[in-house]
Amino acid sequence: MSFHPGYTRTRLFCYNRVRMRLVQNKNGWVLDPCSLIDRGLSRCVRWRGGQNQEIKCCFRRQCFDALKRPYGANNSGNVNTDIDAKDSSLVKHSRKRKRKHVDLNQGEIDALAYHEKVRAFILEGTKCLVEAVRPLGYLDDSSRDGEEVEPVPVPDCNLAALCDMAKRLPLADEQDKDDDDYVVDVPVQFLPAEGVCSTSHLDLFSKITESKADSAMAVTLMGADYIIPPRTSFLLSDFTRIQPLVHYGKKFDLIVVDPPWENKSVQRSGRYSSLPSTQLKQLPVPLLAAPGCLVVTWVTNKPSLLRFVRDQLYPHWGVQVVAEWFWVKVTTAGEYVFPLDSPHKKPYEVLLLGRCTPPSSSPPPSPRRTQPPSHAASTPHPTPPSPPLPDPPPSSDLDPPSDPRSPDPQRSNSRPQEKIEELPVDNGRLLVSVPSVFHSQKPSLSEVLRPYMGPRARRLELFARSLQPGWTSWGNEVLKFQHAAYHHLSSSSGPADASCGEKT
């Protein structure tokens, strides 16, 4: 890939005009997660005074404002640290306080071996990506060290508790099972696009809720205000009430799974309830996946969980692993949020990508990069970033509109599934971004996965905690980060909020 001499200067000019969503080079991508959210909020309306009112809406940027690493200001988090350098700060700390030697258990031995396998790849790849975007004015906030960050709102949604209460009620399609003429009805309802000031009639817990609007909407649900992206659908329920998603009838070409893995620190903090890994086999992924579906699972860097997904979960679903990616978490100054060699927490997580393959079919196409991540080559010099992916046509990420008064052919199981080309997936790629201050919020994968899916792919997220334009989402906290408290809202006729900036 070649670049003209004035490329960096041109990109810097573009970055000053519009907020960057995504920059790519051969090592992977640098993401601006807040801007990825805002791409679905470029137009937002709400019902006020008997008419639709257009408003300005954007996600609160302080939710992605990690200025410091928890371990303080030392070079152990610097992405430019030499690959063979030792963490001197940790060595000094150990001299101050002698600790009794404790032999590592098998899990710790496996974790150390895995880290040593991928360490060089992550270090060199992250260094190239961070150095590539700093000339653009991104990940270069070192001057803000010590600056006070605006408090982040934490609304009390209690969505998981509401799902528990809803389990006492029968599912919508089970209420009339005693009738002789009972037929399973497609459990779908629609958010009114305009002219409605009340949504109290909606059943969010046992029906798929769809928005067919071409713009985002600020609506009141369960007594609270939420921002619903355009052309999205969702089901608010827990693991035991996922049946409406199966009855929905859609087959998906991309399924992203973000399981609430069991974790001691999460259990102690009580941030959210976890799920035993063995129960994940009960997810109806084979019933939801189209032929050749790309399945992406977020996994911690715990080797036992990685082995479980590779050797048990994916084979149980009929999925074959095709690639392994890494999400690297950095501060706004471009440093690791934890030291790369920290024995307690690592600044990266793993994404395992696989393709659904019927038992009688041939294996999926080989990944473009056949070397494992631990041996993936990376240049010692920063690679100029390639341009952000071009903006798609307005409807490329969204299902075509349909008349809610007539049967939706997209939800008909009798309709032949449109074949989506199985494009080969690159192995060993990095996603570098500033993480959310909230533990459970992941960056959107919509744009980075677009080249491997095609524009008409149907997308589903399981255990979702937010909505995305054109996606179907399920989880017992699926509306969590759609709460209006996480967004800046202002009148379109008034001054723009400084945190919103210009939309891409």
HELIX and SHEET records of a PDB file:
HELIX    1   1 TYR A    7  ARG A   17  1                                  11    
HELIX    2   2 PRO A   33  ASP A   38  1                                   6    
HELIX    3   3 ARG A   61  PHE A   64  5                                   4    
HELIX    4   4 ASN A   75  GLY A   77  5                                   3    
HELIX    5   5 SER A   88  LYS A   96  1                                   9    
HELIX    6   6 GLN A  106  VAL A  133  1                                  28    
HELIX    7   7 ARG A  134  LEU A  136  5                                   3    
HELIX    8   8 SER A  142  ARG A  144  5                                   3    
HELIX    9   9 LEU A  159  ALA A  166  1                                   8    
HELIX   10  10 ALA A  172  GLU A  174  5                                   3    
HELIX   11  11 PHE A  239  ARG A  241  5                                   3    
HELIX   12  12 GLN A  243  HIS A  247  1                                   5    
HELIX   13  13 LYS A  264  SER A  269  1                                   6    
HELIX   14  14 SER A  277  GLN A  282  5                                   6    
HELIX   15  15 VAL A  285  LEU A  288  1                                   4    
HELIX   16  16 PRO A  303  PHE A  308  1                                   6    
HELIX   17  17 VAL A  309  LEU A  313  3                                   5    
HELIX   18  18 TYR A  314  TRP A  317  1                                   4    
HELIX   19  19 PRO A  373  HIS A  375  5                                   3    
HELIX   20  20 PRO A  409  ARG A  411  5                                   3    
HELIX   21  21 SER A  446  LEU A  449  1                                   4    
HELIX   22  22 ARG A  450  TYR A  452  5                                   3    
HELIX   23  23 LYS A  480  GLN A  482  5                                   3    
HELIX   24  24 ALA A  484  TYR A  486  5                                   3    
SHEET    1   A12 LEU A  22  ASN A  25  0                                        
SHEET    2   A12 GLY A  28  LEU A  31 -1                                        
SHEET    3   A12 LEU A 430  SER A 433  1                                        
SHEET    4   A12 VAL A 319  LYS A 329  1                                        
SHEET    5   A12 TYR A 348  CYS A 356 -1                                        
SHEET    6   A12 ALA A 289  VAL A 299 -1                                        
SHEET    7   A12 PHE A 252  VAL A 257  1                                        
SHEET    8   A12 ARG A 459  LEU A 462  1                                        
SHEET    9   A12 TRP A 471  GLY A 475  1                                        
SHEET   10   A12 SER A 233  LEU A 236  1                                        
SHEET   11   A12 ILE A 208  GLU A 210 -1                                        
SHEET   12   A12 VAL A 188  PHE A 190  1                                        
SHEET    1   B 5 ALA A 224  ILE A 228  0                                        
SHEET    2   B 5 ALA A 216  LEU A 221 -1                                        
SHEET    3   B 5 CYS A  44  ARG A  48  1                                        
SHEET    4   B 5 GLN A  51  PHE A  59 -1                                        
SHEET    5   B 5 HIS A 487  SER A 491 -1                                        
END                                                                             
